[in-house]
């Protein structure tokens, strides 16, 4: 059995490193598109230093698809293919990432054995406007989390669905940590990942990755609606010539599982 409750949030919004206090805080800022990543465009164009000017919470990947990105409180963490967490230098570039200046609009708590699908139901109830992207931060105790990462790639780059066929996976049990990510509307297919896309980081910052499965124990769920979407498209020739034909939705489902 589990229970959850909504709590009122009444916090004064203060300036956060990398995020100016303005109407632009409620923006989901994104570099490149998920379709470009699926097509194998892994060369980074935007530095991490530039990325965190647009948001203090988010997810993404790294130049040459070198692992999974977690942006938390304006700090960037890199979960590489070996499952370990690194702190990449600010000049490191990303080929795809999404961030926002996180100000929770709603806060929930979940207690008990709550699986991933049940967790989605709780968030959907709290944020029923499914055509508006929401940023999510989940902090607390997890009974089980299964994650994956991707190893650094070499040219010529394979499509993402091929890279993830043999992805390393990691299991965490009875662990404290934080998950961050987004629930995006279905209409963003090709631009971002429709539905839920979360990355995990353990409390001691030693492990994490792209979330595949989870069961929570007791967690705090913070939700931030982001009614504006800004996509910064790559400027290189590779993006203009990329092959994004075919069943991209099917490839995305395979790559994300």
N, C-alpha and C positions, 0 to 999 in steps of 0.2 A: 504493500500500500504506500501511497505517497500523498503529500499535500503541498499546496502552494498558496501563496498569498501575494497580493499586490500591496506595495507600500508607496505612500506619497513621497515625491522627491521635491524638496524645496531648497535648492542650493544656489547660492550666488555664483554666477559664472565669472571666473577670473581668467586672466591671460594665461595661456599654456604655451610652453616652449614649442615653436613651430606653428602655432595657430593664433592668429589675431582675433580679437573679439569683434565680430562683425556679423552681418547677415550671411556672409560666405562660409560660416562655420558649418551650416547644414548642407554641405556639398560632398558628394562622393566623387573624389578626384581619382582618375584612373589613367595609367599609362598604357598605351597600346590596347589591343583587344584580345579576347580569349581565342578568337578564330585565328589570329596571327600566331599565337602561341601553339595552337593545335597544329598549324602548318609547319612548325619548326623554326620560327623566327625567335631565336634565343639570344641574339646579340643585344646587350643592354644599351640604352640610349640616355636614360635619366639616372643621375647619381642619387645615392641615398640622401645626401645632403640636401638636394633639391626636393626629393620626395617628401621629406618630413616637414618641409615648409608648408605643405598642403594638408597635413593631417598627422595626428599623434596616435592613431590606432588603425591597423589594417593588416593586409596579407598580400603575398605576391611570391615572386621567385627572383633569381639572380642571373647575372650574365652567364651565358652558356648553360642555363637552367641548373645552376649549382645549388640545389636544395630548396627548402621551403622557408618563406619569410614570415616572421611575426613582428608587427610594429605595435609596441605597447608603451604607453606613456612617452611617446616620442623617441623611444629607443628601438633600434632595429636588431633583431636576432635572426640568425641563420642556422636552420637545422639541415645539416648536410646529409649526404647519402650514408654516412657512417652512423647516423643517429645522434651525433653529438651537436651541441649548440655552440655557435661561435658568434663573435661580435665583429662583423665586417667593418672595414674602414669606410669613412663617409664618401670617398671617391669611387667606391664600388658602384657599378651600374646595374639597373634592373631592366629586363625586357617587358615585364608585365607586373603591375602592382595596383592595388586600390587602397586608398586611405581616406579618413575623414577626421575632422576635429570632433572628438567624442564628448558629447554632453547628453547624459542619459535623460530621456523623456519619461521612461517608465522603469520601475525596478520591481522584480519578482523574486521570490525564493522558492526553491524546490527541495523537498526533503523526501528521502526514501529512494528505492530502486527505480529511478526514472531513466528509461532507455531513450535513445536518440529520437525515435519517432514520437514518443510521448512529449519529449522536450520541445519538439517542433510545434506540437499542438498547443502547448502552453504559450509559446511566443506568438503563434498565430492568433490566439485568443486576445492576447494583450495588445497586439498590433495587427488588427484585422484588415487594414488597407493594403492589400497584397500588390497593388500597382505602384507602391512607393517603396524604394529600397530602404532597408533598415540595417544599421550597424549593431552588432551584438558583442557583449563582453560577459563571459560566464566565469565566475571565480569561486573556488571552494574545493570540496573533497569529491573525488571521483572514484567509483568502485572499479571501473575499467575504462581504459581508453586504448583504442587501436589506431595507430597512425602510419603514415608512409612518408618517405621523402624520395627524391630523385638524385642520382649521382650526376656530377658534372659531365657534360657531353662534349664530343669532339666533332669537328667538321668532317664530312658533310653531315649536317644535323638530320636526324630522323624525325618523323612526325611524332607528336607527343604520345599518341596512342601506342606507338611502338616502344617508346621509352618506358612507359609505365607497365608494359607487359611483364617485366621482371623487376618491378620496383621493390626495394627493401622495405619491410614493414616492421613495426615495433609495438610492443604491448606494455601497458602500464597498469598496475593493479594497486588499489588502495593508495592513491597518490593525490596530493594537493597540487593545484595548478590553475591555469587560466586559459580559456579559449576565446579567440577573437575572430571576427569575420562578418559576413553579410548574408542577408536574405534578399535576393534580387528578384524582381518580377520576371515572369516567363517571357515577356516581350524583349528582354535584353539579350536573348540567345544570339550568339555570334559576337556580342560586345563583351559581356561578362558571363558568369555562371548563373543560370536561372536556379532559383531555390536557395538552399543553404550551402554555404561554403565556409568552413571553419578551420582554423589552425590552432594547435595546442602547444603550450609551453609549461613544463613542470615548475613548481614553486621555487625549486633550487636552481632553475635555469640550466639543467643538464640534459634535458631531452624534450622531445615534442614531435611536431610534424603536421601534415595534412590529416584531418580527422576522417576516419573511415567508419568507426563504430564507437559508441560510448554508453556508459551507464553512470549516472551521477548518484552521489549520496546526499550531500547537502551543499547547495550552491546558491549564489546570488546572481541573478540574471538581469543585466542592464541592457536596455533597448534605446536606440537613438534613431529616429526617423531622419532620413536624408533626402528631402524632396527635390534636390537638384543633382544632376549628373554631369561631370565635366570629363571628357575623354581627350587626352593629349595623344594624338596619333603620331607614330614614328615618321621621321622625315627621310629616311634612307630609301634607296632604290628597291631594296629587298621587299619592303612592305607593299610598294605599288605593284610589284610583280608576283606577289605571293599567290599560290594556288589554294584557294579556300573553297573550291567546289566540292560536291559530294555531300554525304549525310553528316554534316558537322555535328548535329545534335547527337547522333549515335556515337561518333568518335568522342565527344565530350563525356557522355555517360560512361564509356569504357575507360577513359583516362582518369575520371574522378573517383571511380570505385576502388 
